[in-house]
């Protein structure tokens, strides 16, 4: 008969194969989506750290003693600048409903060696003043940095939150006068 459909054993096998393969494909798909989310958040943290660093290298009060009110005001300004971009997009400050929460933002400057892992300078030679007379002298040879830490809530059931860090390090802007530049360069 033309147009009449008859079921065969191959139809049943196709359904069983699909039932076995589909969950694995969905797991791979959701894993790629989670990885993409993590990479986006990591990029936002690094971008925020770069914005904070951009301000930190330009503020002269960063060189002050850590008990100085000028230093604390400059540090607060750098931290707030580092938070702007991540908070404006997908992250929240503290426990919120966003993709991730900013846990901490730290300013890392030379001479900070006694702090926690969060605010300790990555270069061991830059963790103490050593032979330098002041932090300003140490900043010529050692970079200053900004770190942004976040906690990502994964969409995978029963998965612990993932902690990410974005950081940026750079050197202070130095203004040279004609006296600082050798004759050969002028």
N, C-alpha and C positions, 0 to 999 in steps of 0.2 A: 504494500500500500504506500502510496506516495503521500509525504507530509506527516506520517505518523512516526512518533519518536518511541524508541524502545530503550530502556535502561540497560546498561551493560556493566560488567565488573570494573571496567576502567573508570567509570564515573565515580564509583565509590572510592577507588584508590586515589583519585584526584582530590576528593574532599578530605580524606585522611592526611594526605601529603600537605595540603594547605593548612590544616589544623595543626600540624607539627611544625611547619616552617614559619607561619605567621607570628607566633609569639617571639621567636628569635629575631625576626626582622624588626618587630616593634621595639624590642629591647635595644637593638643596635641604633635605631632611629632616635629613641629618647636619650641614649648615651651621647650621640652627636649633638643633640640639642643642649644637653647639660654642659658639654665641653664648650660649645659656642658661648653659652651664658658666662661660664667661668673666664673665658678669654676676653669677653667684652668688659667684665668687671675688672679684670687685671689691667686692661688698657686704660680704664677710667682712673684707677688708682695711680698708675704711672703718670697719666696726664695731670692729675691733681697735684702730685708730688712735684712735677716740673713747674707748674704754675706757682706753687709755694716757693720753690727754689729760685725762680725768676725774681720774686720779690726779695727773698733772703739775701741774694748776692748784691742787691742794690741798697739795702738799708744799712746805714753806718752804725746804728745802735746795737747791732748784733754782736759787735766787738766788746760791748760793755761787760762788766762783771755780772754774773748770773743773779746776784741779789739786787741789781740796779732796777729801778722802776722803768727806765728807758728800755733796758733789755727785755723785761717782761712784756712791755707794750709791743715791742718789735716782734717778739716771739709769738704773741697772740695774733698779731696781724698776719704773720706768715702762716700760722696754723689755720686761721679762718680763710685765707686765700686758697690753701691747699684743699679745703673742704668744699669750696664753691662748685667746681665742676662735677665731682662725683655726686654731691647732694642734689644738684640740679637735674640729674638724669635718673639713675636707677637705684641709688643707694639712699639709706636713711641714716640719721644720726642716732645711734643707740638702737634699742630694740624697736623695730618698726615693721611695716608691712611691705617694704621694698624687696628687691632681689637680694640685697645684702645690707649689712649695717656697718657703719664706720665704727671701729672699736677704739682706735687711737690715732693721733697724728702727732709726730714728734719732730722737733728740730734737732739735727745732729750737727754739732760744731766741734772743731778741734779743741782738745783739752778736756773733753767729756769722757772720762774713762771709768768713773766709779758708778755709773748708772746701770740700769738694767740692759738686757739685750736689745730692747726697743730703742733706747737712745744712746747706745754705746757706739763710738766711731768704729767703722769697719777696718781701718788701718791701725794696727797696734802702735806704731810710732807716733800716731796723732792723738792717742788717748790721754796723754799727759803733756804738760807744758814743756817738760824736759829742759833743754837749754834756752828755750824761747822766754823772753821776759814777760810777754803778755799774749793773750789770745789773738790780738791783732797781728802780731809777728808770726804766730803759728798759722794763721789763715793764709799767709802768702804761700806756704809750702803744702798745706793740707786742705782738702776740699771741705765744703760745708754741704749739708744734705738735709733732705726732708723725706720722712717715711710716713706712709699712710697705710694703716692696717684695717682690714675689713673681715667680717665673718659672713660667709655665704651660706644661705639655707638651701640645701639641695632638694630637688623635687623627687629624689629617690626615697622610697619608704625605708624607715629605720636607719637612714644614713646620718652620721654625725655632721655637724656644720663644718665647713671647710674654711680655714683661715688663709687669707691672701695678704701679700704685702706689695705695695708699689713704692719705689724709692727713686730718688734722683739726687745726684751729687755733682757739684761744680765748684769752680773757684770764684773768688770775689772779683769784681771789676776793679781794675787798678788804673788810675789816671796818671799818666806820665807827663812830666813837664819837659821843657827843652833841656834842662840840666840833666835829666835822667837818661836821655837818649844819647848814645855815643856819636861822635863827629862823623863816623863812617856812614851812619844811617841817615843823617840829616841831609 
